[in-house]
Amino acid sequence: MKLLLTLTAAGVMALVGTQVNAAPSAADAARLGKTLTPLGAEQAGSKDGEIPEWTGGLCQAPAGYKPSSADGGAPYVNPFANEKPLFSISAANVDKYADRLDDGQKELFRRYPKTYRMEVYPTHRTACFPDWVYENTIKRVMSP
């Protein structure tokens, strides 16, 4: 009985654990670095302007960054320190934004109506990697 159970478990794991390689279509792969970012995200911003176009991200440390050790790291410098919130969500206006909040966020407003609030700032697409990452990603996608 133990052997049968072990063999059944091994068989199920072999079926479930099978690796699937789904290569993108040639048309999708050709979009990398053009209408898609080199890693595959949409390069264009949203039509309503809430999500900006990806233009390469922040590839250099912000002005004022002085690492505390030779290999980098803290202290963090906020590249958008001068920005002001677009709006603030509180228990008083949470219903206005309910369709954009998840259940956990709504619960925080319910539990802490006097003290919890959410400041909403502009969106930035700051992701940036070295060129060799982009080049190798595109190369790998083109020849899986």
Contact map, one row per residue, 1 for C-alpha under 8 A:
111110000000000000000000000000000000000000000000000000000000000000000000000000000000000000000000000000000000000000000000000000000000000000000000
111111000000000000000000000000000000000000000000000000000000000000000000000000000000000000000000000000000000000000000000000000000000000000000000
111111100000000000000000000000000000000000000000000000000000000000000000000000000000000000000000000000000000000000000000000000000000000000000000
111111110000000000000000000000000000000000000000000000000000000000000000000000000000000000000000000000000000000000000000000000000000000000000000
111111111000000000000000000000000000000000000000000000000000000000000000000000000000000000000000000000000000000000000000000000000000000000000000
011111111100000000000000000000000000000000000000000000000000000000000000000000000000000000000000000000000000000000000000000000000000000000000000
001111111110000000000000000000000000000000000000000000000000000000000000000000000000000000000000000000000000000000000000000000000000000000000000
000111111111000000000000000000000000000000000000000000000000000000000000000000000000000000000000000000000000000000000000000000000000000000000000
000011111111100000000000000000000000000000000000000000000000000000000000000000000000000000000000000000000000000000000000000000000000000000000000
000001111111110000000000000000000000000000000000000000000000000000000000000000000000000000000000000000000000000000000000000000000000000000000000
000000111111111000000000000000000000000000000000000000000000000000000000000000000000000000000000000000000000000000000000000000000000000000000000
000000011111111100000000000000000000000000000000000000000000000000000000000000000000000000000000000000000000000000000000000000000000000000000000
000000001111111110000000000000000000000000000000000000000000000000000000000000000000000000000000000000000000000000000000000000000000000000000000
000000000111111111000000000000000000000000000000000000000000000000000000000000000000000000000000000000000000000000000000000000000000000000000000
000000000011111111000000000000000000000000000000000000000000000000000000000000000000000000000000000000000000000000000000000000000000000000000000
000000000001111111000000000000000000000000000000000000000000000000000000000000000000000000000000000000000000000000000000000000000000000000000000
000000000000111111100000000000000000000000000000000000000000000000000000000000000000000000000000000000000000000000000000000000000000000000000000
000000000000011111110000000000000000000000000000000000000000000000000000000000000000000000000000000000000000000000000000000000000000000000000000
000000000000000011111000000000000000000000000000000000000000000000000000000000000000000000000000000000000000000000000000000000000000000000000000
000000000000000001111100000000000000000000000000000000000000000000000000000000000000000000000000000000000000000000000000000000000000000000000000
000000000000000000111110000000000000000000000000000000000000000000000000000000000000000000000000000000000000000000000000000000000000000000000000
000000000000000000011111000000000000000000000000000000000000000000000000000000000000000000000000000000000000000000000000000000000000000000000000
000000000000000000001111100000000000000000000000000000000000000000000000000000000000000000000000000000000000000000000000000000000000000000001001
000000000000000000000111110110000000000000000000000000000000000000000000000000000000000000000000000000000000000000000000000000000000000000001000
000000000000000000000011111110000000000000000000000000000000000000000000000000000000000000000000000000000000000000000000000000000000000000000000
000000000000000000000001111111000000000000000000000000000000000000000000000000000000000000000000000000000000000000000000000000000000000000000100
000000000000000000000000111111100000000000000000000000000000000000000000000000000000000000000000000000000000000000000000000000000000000000000000
000000000000000000000001111111110000000000000000000000000000000000000000000000000000000000000000000000000000000000000000000000000000000000000000
000000000000000000000001111111110000000000000000000000000000000000000000000000000000000000000000000000000000000000000000000000000000000001001100
000000000000000000000000011111110100000000000000000000000000000000000000000000000000000000000000000000000000000000000000000000000000000000000000
000000000000000000000000001111111111000000000000000000000000000000000000000000000000000000000000000000000000000000000000000000000000000000000000
000000000000000000000000000111111111111100000000000000000000000000000000000000000000000000000000000000000000000000000000000000000000000001000000
000000000000000000000000000000111111111000000000000000000000000000000000000000000000000000000000000000000000000000000000000000000000000000000000
000000000000000000000000000001111111110000100000000000000000000000000000000000000000000000000000000000000000000000000000000000000000000000000000
000000000000000000000000000000111111100001110000000000000000000000000000000000000000000000000000000000000000000000000000000000000000000000000000
000000000000000000000000000000111111111111110000000000000000000000000000000000000000000000000000000000000000000000000000000000000000000000000000
000000000000000000000000000000011111111111100000000001000000000000000000000000000000000000000000000000000000000000000000000000000000000000000000
000000000000000000000000000000011101111110000000000000000000000000000000000000000000000000000000000000000000000000000000000000000000011011000000
000000000000000000000000000000011001111110000000000000000000000000000000000000000000000000000000000000000000000000000000000000000000010011000000
000000000000000000000000000000010001111111000000000000000000000000000000000000000000000000000000000000000000000000000000000000000000000000000000
000000000000000000000000000000000001111111100000000000000000000000000000000000000000000000000000000000000000000000000000000000000000000000000000
000000000000000000000000000000000011100111111000000000000000000000000000000000000000000000000000000000000000000000000000000000000000000000000000
000000000000000000000000000000000111100011111000000011100000000000000000000000000000000000000000000000000000000000000000000000000000000000000000
000000000000000000000000000000000011000001111100000111000000000000000000000000000000000000000000000000000000000000000000000000000000000000000000
000000000000000000000000000000000000000001111110111111000000000000000000000000000000000000000000000000000000000000000000000000000000000000000000
000000000000000000000000000000000000000000011111111110000000000000000000000000000000000000000000000000000000000000000000000000000000000000000000
000000000000000000000000000000000000000000001111110000000000000000000000000000000000000000000000000000000000000000000000000000000000000000000000
000000000000000000000000000000000000000000000111111000000000000000000000000000000000000000000000000000000000000000000000000000000000000000000000
000000000000000000000000000000000000000000001111111100000000000000000000000000000000000000000000000000000000000000000000000000000000000000000000
000000000000000000000000000000000000000000001111111100000000000000000000000000000000000000000000000000000000000000000000011000000000000000000000
000000000000000000000000000000000000000000001101111110000000000000000000000000000000000000000000000000000000000000000000001100000000000000000000
000000000000000000000000000000000000000000011100111111000000000000000000000000000000000000000000000000000000000000000000001110000000000000000000
000000000000000000000000000000000000000000111100001111100000000000000000000000000000000000000000000000000000000000000000000010000000000000000000
000000000000000000000000000000000000100000111000000111111000000000000000000000000000000000000000000000000000000000000000000011000000000000000000
000000000000000000000000000000000000000000100000000011111000000000000000000000000000000000000000000000000000000000000000000010000000000000000000
000000000000000000000000000000000000000000000000000001111110000000000000000000000000000000000000000000000000000000000000000001110000000000000000
000000000000000000000000000000000000000000000000000001111110000000000000000000000000000000000000000000000000000000000000000011110000000000000000
000000000000000000000000000000000000000000000000000000011111100000000000000000000000000000000000000000000000000000000000000001110000000000000000
000000000000000000000000000000000000000000000000000000011111100000000000000000000000000000000000000000000000000000000000000000111000000000000000
000000000000000000000000000000000000000000000000000000000111110000000000000000000000000000000000000000000000000000000000000000000000000000000000
000000000000000000000000000000000000000000000000000000000111111010000000000000000000000000000000000000000000000000000000000000000000000000000000
000000000000000000000000000000000000000000000000000000000001111110000000000011100000000000000000000000000000000000000000000000000000000000000000
000000000000000000000000000000000000000000000000000000000000111110000000000000100000000000000000000000000000000000000000000000000000000000000000
000000000000000000000000000000000000000000000000000000000000011111000000000010000000000000000000000000000000000000000000000000000000000000000000
000000000000000000000000000000000000000000000000000000000000111111100000001110000000000000000000000000000000000000000000000000000000000000000000
000000000000000000000000000000000000000000000000000000000000000111110000001000000000000000000000000000000000000000000000000000000000000000000000
000000000000000000000000000000000000000000000000000000000000000011111111111000000000000000000000000000000000000000000000000000000000000000000000
000000000000000000000000000000000000000000000000000000000000000001111101111000000000000000000000000000000000000000000000000000000000000000000000
000000000000000000000000000000000000000000000000000000000000000000111111100000000000000000000000000000000000000000000000000000000000000000000000
000000000000000000000000000000000000000000000000000000000000000000111111000000000000000000000000000000000000000000000000000000000000000000000000
000000000000000000000000000000000000000000000000000000000000000000101111100000000000000000000000000000000000000000000000000000000000000000000000
000000000000000000000000000000000000000000000000000000000000000000111111110000000000000000000000000000000000000000000000000000000000000000000000
000000000000000000000000000000000000000000000000000000000000000000111011111100000000000000000000000000000000000000000000000000000000000000000000
000000000000000000000000000000000000000000000000000000000000000000110001111100000000000000000000000000000000000000000000000000000000000000000000
000000000000000000000000000000000000000000000000000000000000000011110000111110000000000000000000000000000000000000000000000000000000000000000000
000000000000000000000000000000000000000000000000000000000000000010000000111111000000000000000000000000000000000000000000000000000000000000000000
000000000000000000000000000000000000000000000000000000000000010110000000001111100000000000000000000000000000000000000000000000000000000000000000
000000000000000000000000000000000000000000000000000000000000010000000000000111111000000000000000000000000000000000000000000000000000000000000000
000000000000000000000000000000000000000000000000000000000000011000000000000011111000000000000000000000000000000000000000000000000000000000000000
000000000000000000000000000000000000000000000000000000000000000000000000000001111110000000000000000000000000000000000000000000000000000000000000
000000000000000000000000000000000000000000000000000000000000000000000000000001111110000000000000000000000000000000000000000000000000000000000000
000000000000000000000000000000000000000000000000000000000000000000000000000000011111000000000000000000000000000000000000000000000000000000000000
000000000000000000000000000000000000000000000000000000000000000000000000000000011111100000000000000000000000000000000000100000000000000000000000
000000000000000000000000000000000000000000000000000000000000000000000000000000000111110000000000000000000000000000000000100000000000000000000000
000000000000000000000000000000000000000000000000000000000000000000000000000000000011111100000000000000000000000000000011110000000000000000000000
000000000000000000000000000000000000000000000000000000000000000000000000000000000001111100000000000000000000000000000011110000000000000000000000
000000000000000000000000000000000000000000000000000000000000000000000000000000000000111110000000000000000000000000000011100000000000000000000000
000000000000000000000000000000000000000000000000000000000000000000000000000000000000111111000000000000000000000000001111000000000000000000000000
000000000000000000000000000000000000000000000000000000000000000000000000000000000000001111111100100000000000000000001111000000000000000000000000
000000000000000000000000000000000000000000000000000000000000000000000000000000000000000111111100000000000000100010011100000000000000000000000000
000000000000000000000000000000000000000000000000000000000000000000000000000000000000000011111100000000000000110011011000000000000000000000000000
000000000000000000000000000000000000000000000000000000000000000000000000000000000000000011111110000000000000000010000000000000000000000000000000
000000000000000000000000000000000000000000000000000000000000000000000000000000000000000011111111100000000000000000000000000000000000000000000000
000000000000000000000000000000000000000000000000000000000000000000000000000000000000000011111111110000000100100000000000000000000000000000000000
000000000000000000000000000000000000000000000000000000000000000000000000000000000000000000011111110000000000000000000000000000000000000000000000
000000000000000000000000000000000000000000000000000000000000000000000000000000000000000000001111111000000000000000000000000000000000000000000000
000000000000000000000000000000000000000000000000000000000000000000000000000000000000000010001111111110000000000000000000000000000000000000000000
000000000000000000000000000000000000000000000000000000000000000000000000000000000000000000000111111111000100000000000000000000000000000000000000
000000000000000000000000000000000000000000000000000000000000000000000000000000000000000000000001111111000000000000000000000000000000000000000000
000000000000000000000000000000000000000000000000000000000000000000000000000000000000000000000000111111000000000000000000000000000000000000000000
000000000000000000000000000000000000000000000000000000000000000000000000000000000000000000000000111111101100000000000000000000000000000000000000
000000000000000000000000000000000000000000000000000000000000000000000000000000000000000000000000011111111100000000000000000000000000000000000000
000000000000000000000000000000000000000000000000000000000000000000000000000000000000000000000000000011111110000000000000000000000000000000000000
000000000000000000000000000000000000000000000000000000000000000000000000000000000000000000000000000001111111000000000000000000000000000000000000
000000000000000000000000000000000000000000000000000000000000000000000000000000000000000000000000000011111111100000000000000000000000000000000000
000000000000000000000000000000000000000000000000000000000000000000000000000000000000000000000100010011111111110000000000000000000000000000000000
000000000000000000000000000000000000000000000000000000000000000000000000000000000000000000000000000000111111111000000000000000000000000000000000
000000000000000000000000000000000000000000000000000000000000000000000000000000000000000000000000000000011111111110010000000000000000000000000000
000000000000000000000000000000000000000000000000000000000000000000000000000000000000000001100100000000001111111110011000000000000000000000000000
000000000000000000000000000000000000000000000000000000000000000000000000000000000000000000100000000000000111111110000000000000000000000000000000
000000000000000000000000000000000000000000000000000000000000000000000000000000000000000000000000000000000011111110000000000000000000000000000000
000000000000000000000000000000000000000000000000000000000000000000000000000000000000000000000000000000000001111111110000000000000000000000000000
000000000000000000000000000000000000000000000000000000000000000000000000000000000000000001110000000000000001111111110000000000000000000000000000
000000000000000000000000000000000000000000000000000000000000000000000000000000000000000000100000000000000000000111110000000000000000000000000000
000000000000000000000000000000000000000000000000000000000000000000000000000000000000000000000000000000000000000111111000000000000000000000000000
000000000000000000000000000000000000000000000000000000000000000000000000000000000000000001100000000000000001100111111100000000000000000000000000
000000000000000000000000000000000000000000000000000000000000000000000000000000000000000111100000000000000000100000111110000000000000000000000000
000000000000000000000000000000000000000000000000000000000000000000000000000000000000000111000000000000000000000000011111000000000000000000000000
000000000000000000000000000000000000000000000000000000000000000000000000000000000000111110000000000000000000000000001111100000000000000000000000
000000000000000000000000000000000000000000000000000000000000000000000000000000000000111110000000000000000000000000000111110000000000000000000000
000000000000000000000000000000000000000000000000000000000000000000000000000000000011111000000000000000000000000000000011111000000000000000000000
000000000000000000000000000000000000000000000000010000000000000000000000000000000000110000000000000000000000000000000001111100000000000000000000
000000000000000000000000000000000000000000000000011100000000000000000000000000000000000000000000000000000000000000000000111110000000000000000000
000000000000000000000000000000000000000000000000001100000000000000000000000000000000000000000000000000000000000000000000011111000000000000000000
000000000000000000000000000000000000000000000000000111101000000000000000000000000000000000000000000000000000000000000000001111100000000000000000
000000000000000000000000000000000000000000000000000001011100000000000000000000000000000000000000000000000000000000000000000111110000000000000000
000000000000000000000000000000000000000000000000000000011110000000000000000000000000000000000000000000000000000000000000000011111000000000000000
000000000000000000000000000000000000000000000000000000011110000000000000000000000000000000000000000000000000000000000000000001111100000000000000
000000000000000000000000000000000000000000000000000000000010000000000000000000000000000000000000000000000000000000000000000000111110110000000000
000000000000000000000000000000000000000000000000000000000000000000000000000000000000000000000000000000000000000000000000000000011111110000000000
000000000000000000000000000000000000000000000000000000000000000000000000000000000000000000000000000000000000000000000000000000001111111000000000
000000000000000000000000000000000000000000000000000000000000000000000000000000000000000000000000000000000000000000000000000000000111111100000000
000000000000000000000000000000000000000000000000000000000000000000000000000000000000000000000000000000000000000000000000000000001111111110000000
000000000000000000000000000000000000011000000000000000000000000000000000000000000000000000000000000000000000000000000000000000001111111111000000
000000000000000000000000000000000000010000000000000000000000000000000000000000000000000000000000000000000000000000000000000000000011111111100000
000000000000000000000000000000000000000000000000000000000000000000000000000000000000000000000000000000000000000000000000000000000001111111110000
000000000000000000000000000000000000011000000000000000000000000000000000000000000000000000000000000000000000000000000000000000000000111111111000
000000000000000000000000000010010000011000000000000000000000000000000000000000000000000000000000000000000000000000000000000000000000011111111100
000000000000000000000000000000000000000000000000000000000000000000000000000000000000000000000000000000000000000000000000000000000000001111111110
000000000000000000000000000000000000000000000000000000000000000000000000000000000000000000000000000000000000000000000000000000000000000111111111
000000000000000000000011000010000000000000000000000000000000000000000000000000000000000000000000000000000000000000000000000000000000000011111111
000000000000000000000000010010000000000000000000000000000000000000000000000000000000000000000000000000000000000000000000000000000000000001111111
000000000000000000000000000000000000000000000000000000000000000000000000000000000000000000000000000000000000000000000000000000000000000000111111
000000000000000000000010000000000000000000000000000000000000000000000000000000000000000000000000000000000000000000000000000000000000000000011111
